[in-house]
Amino acid sequence: MSWLERYVRPKIKALVGAKPEVPDNLWHKCDNCGQMIFHRDLVANHHVCQHCNHHMRLPVDQRLEMLFDDGKFERAELPTTLIDPLKFRDRKRYSDRLKEAQAKLDSKVAHKDAIIVAHGKMDGRPVVIAAFDFSFMGGSMGIAVGEGIVTAARLAVFQQAPLIIIPATGGARMQEGILSLMQMPRTVIAVQEVKEAGLPFFVLLTHPTTGGVSASFAMLGDIHIAEPGAVIGFAGRRVIEQTVKETLPDGFQTAEYLLEHGMVDIVAPRTKVRPTIIRLISLLTGGKESGAAAVPTGESVTGEDLDIPESGETDENAAKTS
């Protein structure tokens, strides 16, 4: 080693200082167009690509903050459930998979499973929201998620508030077997209690909404809102094609395809979801606390009646119209 490397270089490094570490999450690549997006721009635009309008997966805590007034809400305490009722094991123990999933959660809203139940206000009205977290084992529905839906429904009835469920899931959780499938009828009964109480029940379909969730409460809403490009269905495209022995059309199972075929009521960009839901609540509750015109009894509500802001309007204008 030369005297330059031994004596001079260390002194220069000490004077200049260590090179600051650059976080590896400053830039994000769009899954659709491949463009790089600065993380602050991505967060400000609610994880929607500014280049191609592709709706990326939105962290559950940011979604709740986006919907509630001033981003403020309270968590509902969920019942304690059995951790591993079947003592299931494949390559790993199911209990170990749960611990790994909990350790990987990157959210300001701490939770122990794939659902968060929160309550707060939207445009001054009380609402209850049950939001799935896809990062937790693909948002799969097991006993804990079923209990979350039941808790949200009962809380909505108790508070006389609309119920909003936001699924993002691959379906039932295979590690809980028949117990996970039992959550399908349980959640159906839970949302029926909300309807019998005369309260609105909305479903915000996000990417993806599949399997046992789409075959139960997710398709029983009074009004179904979907984000652009969201895949919604029961079985996957490849499974269906192999079963029916036919090639399915382009865009099959996307939100736009389901809207065209009457399975979804509204496809709303993420920035317009909040004013859309506020307008729907106002219409379905007869304009209580907001001065909005009541919907005449016996008349149906169409998309034109909602007066949803056009995509060219600003969020401030959208809030004013709501």
TAJO-V432590 format. One record per helix or strand of 3 or more residues. SS is the DSSP state (@ for helix, = for strand). FROM is the first residue (numbers start at 1). TO is the last residue. If there is no record, write none. Layout:
ss = (SS SS)
from = (FROM FROM)
to = (TO TO)
This chain:
ss = (@ = = @ @ @ = @ = = @ @ = @ = @ @ = @ @ @ @ @)
from = (3 27 36 39 60 69 73 94 115 125 137 143 162 174 201 211 217 223 237 255 270 303 315)
to = (16 29 38 44 67 71 75 104 122 132 139 159 166 196 205 214 219 226 244 260 284 306 321)
